[in-house]
Amino acid sequence: MTGCDLTPESRLAFIGLGALGLPMAVNLRAAGYRLRVHTRSRAAESDPGLEGSSAADSPAAAVPGCAALLLCVSDDAAVESVLWGEQGAGPALEEGSLVIDCSTISPSTARAMAERLAQRGIAYVDAPVTGGTEGAKAGTLTVLCGGETAAVETARPVLEVIGGSIHHFGDVGSGQQVKAI
């Protein structure tokens, strides 16, 4: 389903610059990815490690022209809000793009997000991470993926920047199931 190629020249949107998200975004920027970032607190958008990135006023404003959207937010409600709330990214994503959700959410929410995005021709990979803030800073997180094989393979170049080991467990929601165990 994904028509995007995620080379370092690709433009990515990254939403959620908290304890894990910020170092993940910094590593992507250091690897050469062009980033458009957004976070609720807004302060992290000006972190020196993100120099050369552009800040967006909302999730919807972050995604135009981006091959992929990475999320690293707090919970199911935050993912729902970022994608489908007021000024959500979901309606603004381009057909053929990819959502890589590094948030820890319920498998059912991951499946619901994937189904809704698929109606618009957008692929979704649930990719919760383990390894804490030190792993995020070092780019050695363990990434637990669920999604169509083609989508996970499309995401792989980005996931290899943030993670030291990437594991694909099956359909959307299976990454979340494994993390819950």
Disulfide bonds with the S-S distance in Angstrom:
none
